[in-house]
Amino acid sequence: MKKLKIYYLALFLLAGFTFVSCEKDSDELTGDAELGGEVIFKSENLGYVVGNGKDTDYIGEFSVFQGPEKIESIDIYKTFSTKDEEGNIITSNKNLLRTITIPTANQHTSVPFAVTYNQLIAGLNISGSALSSDDGSLQIGDYWTLSFVSHVSNGSVHENSHKVKIAVGTRFSGTYKCVDATYYRIGVLTYTAADWPAKTVIESVDATTYKVNDYLGPFSANTYYFVIDADDNITIPAFAPDGVTANVGNGLPLISCQTNPNDLTLSKCATSNVVVRDDVNGRDQLKMTLGYLGSGGSREFYQVLEKIVE
């Protein structure tokens, strides 16, 4: 299984996992606490990247520090939250992800855990329907919540007030630079990569649709959309995600290698409109050919955008 290194956990955040008796204040973080274990998470936020493969491990880690009362095991539970058509957040049932046994002889134990898409959706349903086996159905902003319940040597059970959130995003949103480009205006090479902007911002609209802000090649004041499918092919839709607004460049409907191959003969339809993944350094490339029909003939854009990794 691949390891999603970019999301490997960064900062220690105190999760405040002290324990109290049932007769006393039941808040894990305040009150007259007994001497129990303590759990510290490296991060309370992870990202699920649509399109990275459903067998990808999303890796978390927490540390257990034992006290006089020992944490013997920790149950990890999961829920899933999304928005309905009215924009209201709806949440699934809670389901056990797994139970982890903690060595009570160790004062400090680091506990890694990994989870895949199929493990995240197993046993969960929204409004009576099981979560889809296709992660392409996820919406940007959907998220899973992992909660942690400790079983202590004195027989008590306590839920940590801190949780881990796994939020849905997409791999190919971000800031890009141009590493290769041409622009032909009615058959004449007019601009090259040096004329493209230093940075192009690409946003996620949903699991497969992306919006380019401001620049179409060297031309500012443009917003257009493209789609990346499960096979890393890029297409230029005729309409914006609302299904009504035309997908335009410089005010004119965009054309693509699929719709108008005879109008894009000077670009690189045969070798573009694909994603080139960089699983080592994260510098993914988007190779795209598109254009529009203006006065006198076609305007052809070819560009290779490379993700900027800070």
N, C-alpha and C positions, 0 to 999 in steps of 0.2 A: 504494500500500500504506500501511496505517496504521502509525504509529510508536508503539511502546509507551513513552511518555516516562517512565512511573513507574519503569521498569527501566533507564533510561539510566544508564550506569555512573558510580559515585560516587567511589571512593577509589583512589588509586594504590597498588598493591601490588607490591613488587619481586618479579619472577619469577626472578631469579638466573640469567640465561641466558648464562653464560660457557662457553668451550669448551676442551676438553682433547685431547691427542693420544691415539691408541689405545694407545700404549705406557705411558701414565701413568694416574693415578687417573681412572676413568671417571665419577665423580660430578660432575655439572655445577656443583654448589654448593661443592665443596671440592676439595682436592688441588692439584697443581702445574699450574695452568691456563695455557693459552696466551692471547694477547690476541685475543679474538674479539668478536662483537657481544653486545649485551645487550637483552633484551626486558622491558618493564614493562607489566603489565596495569592497566587502570583498575579492574577488578573481576574476581574469580574466581568470582562467583556471579551468575547471572541467574535470572529466573523465567519459566516458560512458563505462561501463564494459559489454562486450558481455557475455551472459550466466547468468546474474543476474536476469533476468526476465524482460519482456517488460513493466510490470506495475510498475517497480521501479521508485520512484521519484528521480530525480537528482535535487538537491536543490541549488539555488543561492540566493543571497541577496545583495541589495544595499541600501544606505542611501541617502535621499534627504534633503538638507538644503536649506530652502527658503530664498530668498532675497526680495527686494521691488517688483520685478516682480516675480510672483508665477508660479511654474510648476503645471499645472492642471492635466496633464496626461502624461504617457509615453507609446509609442508603442514599443513593442519588436518584431523585425524582425529576421528571420532565413535564413541561406543558408547552403548548404551541399557541401563539397569538397572531391574529391577522385582523384585517378590517373588512367589514361587510360593505354592501353597496352604498350604504348611507354614511360610511366613514367611521362607524362605531367599531371599537376594538372588541373582538370576540375571542374567547380563550377555550382551548380544548379541555378535556378531562386530564387529570394528573395520572401519570403512569410511572412505575419503577423502571429506571434505566438499568441500574445494577447495584449490587451491594459489595462493598470493599471491606475486607477484613484488615484491621490495623494491628500490628505487632505491639502488644502491651508492654513488652520488656524494653522497648526502645524509648528513650526520653524524647527523641525527635525522629519523625519519619516523614520523608518526602513521598507523596503519593501522586504519580502521574495517572491520568486517565485519558482515553481517546474514544472518539465517537464518530460514526459514519452517518450518512444520510438515512440509510435504511434502519439503523438503530435509533435515530432520532424520531422517525415517524412511526415506529412499531407500537401498536396499542393505543395510538392517539386518534381522536376523531373530532371533527368540528360539526356541530349541528346534526349529529348522527351519522356523518359520513367520514370514512377513513381518509387520512391524508394521502394525497396522490403519490404514487411511486415515481412520478416524473418530477424532478426538482425544477424543471422549466415552468411549472405551474405556480411557483412561489412568487410573491410580490416583494418588491423592494420595501423594506421596513417591517416585514414579518420577522418574528423572532421566537426562539425557544428560551425557556427559563429553566435552569437547573437549580433545584433546591437540595439541601443536604441535611439529613436527619441522623443524629448520633445516638448509638446505643452504648450506655456507660456501664461500667462494672458493678455499680450499685443498683442496677436494674432500671434506672431512669432513662427516658428517651427525650431528646431535645432537638428542635429544629433551629438551624442557624438563621439569624435574621438577614444575613448577607446571601446573595444568590449570584449565579453566573448566567449572563445573558449571551446567547448566540444569535446575532442579528444577521439577516439575509442581505447580502450585497452582491455585486457582480465583479468579476475579475477585471473587466476591460474598461471600467470607468476610471477616470484620473486625468492627469496632465501629460501631454505628449509633445514631442518635438519632431520636426520633419527631417528625415535623413535622405530622402530622394523624392523628386517631384518634377512634373512638367505640366505646362498649361498651353494648349494650342487654341488660338482664336482663328476660326475659319481657315484652318490648315497651316497657320503660322505659329511657330514656337515663340511665345511671348514672355513667359515667366518660367523660372526653374526653382529648385529648392531654396536658393538664397533669398527668394522673394516671399517665401512662406513666413508666417509669424514665428517668433521664437518659441511660443507655447500655444498649444491648442487644447482647450478644456473639453472633455467628453464626460457627459453625465449619464447615469442609468435612468431609464424611464420605467422599465420592468425587467424581467429576468433575461430578455433577449434583445430589447430595443434600446438604442442609445441616441442621445441628442448631442450634436456638436454646437457649441456656443460661439457666436460672433464671426468666426472665420470659415469661409469656403475657399480653400487655397489662399491666395493673397488678398482676397476680397473680404473686407470687414462687413459688419452689420448683417450677418447671415445666421440663420439657425436652420439646421437640417437634421434628418434622422436616417439611421441605418440599422440593420438587424444582423445579428450574428447567430447562426443556427447551431445545433448540437454537433455538427461536423466542422465547425469553424469556417463556414462559408459566410461571406458578407453580401447582403442584398440591400438595394435601395428601394424602399417602399414608395408607392405613388402618393400615399397620404400620411399625414402626421398621425400619432396614436389615437386622436379623437375620431379618425375615420372620415372626417369631413374636410379638414384643412389640407390643401395640397402641400406636398413636400417639395419645396422650391429652393433654387439658388439664384441669387440676384433677381428675385421676383418672378422667375420662370420655372415651370415644372422640371424637376430633375429627370434625367434619363440615365439608363444603366446599360451594362453589357448584355443583360437579359432582355431588355425592352428595345434597345436601339443599337445593336452591334455595328451596323453599317455607318452609324454616325460617330463612332468612337474608334475609328481605324488607326489613329495615330497614337493612341494610348495602349495600355498593356492588358487588354481583357483576358488574354490567354494565361497570364501568370499572376493576376491580381484578384481582388475581391476575396481574399483569404486572410486568416489570422496565422501568424507565426508565433507560437508560444515559446517563451523563455522560462523554463521551469527552474533554472539555476539562479539567475539574477533578477528575474521579474521584468525584464525589458521586452515585453511583448511588442510585436509589430503588427500594425493593421495596414495591409496593402489594398488600395482602393482605386477603382476607375469609375468615374461618373461624369456627368456633364449636363448641358441643357442646350436647347435650340433657340438661338437668338437671330437677330436680323442678319441675313446673309449666310447663315450656316451654323454649324455646331461649335460649342465651346467644350473642350475636353480637358478633364483634370485627371492626372495620375499622381498619387501620393503614397508615400510610405511613412506612417507615423509610428514613432517608437516611444513607448511609455517611459516617462521620466521617473527614476527611482531615486528618492532622496537618500 
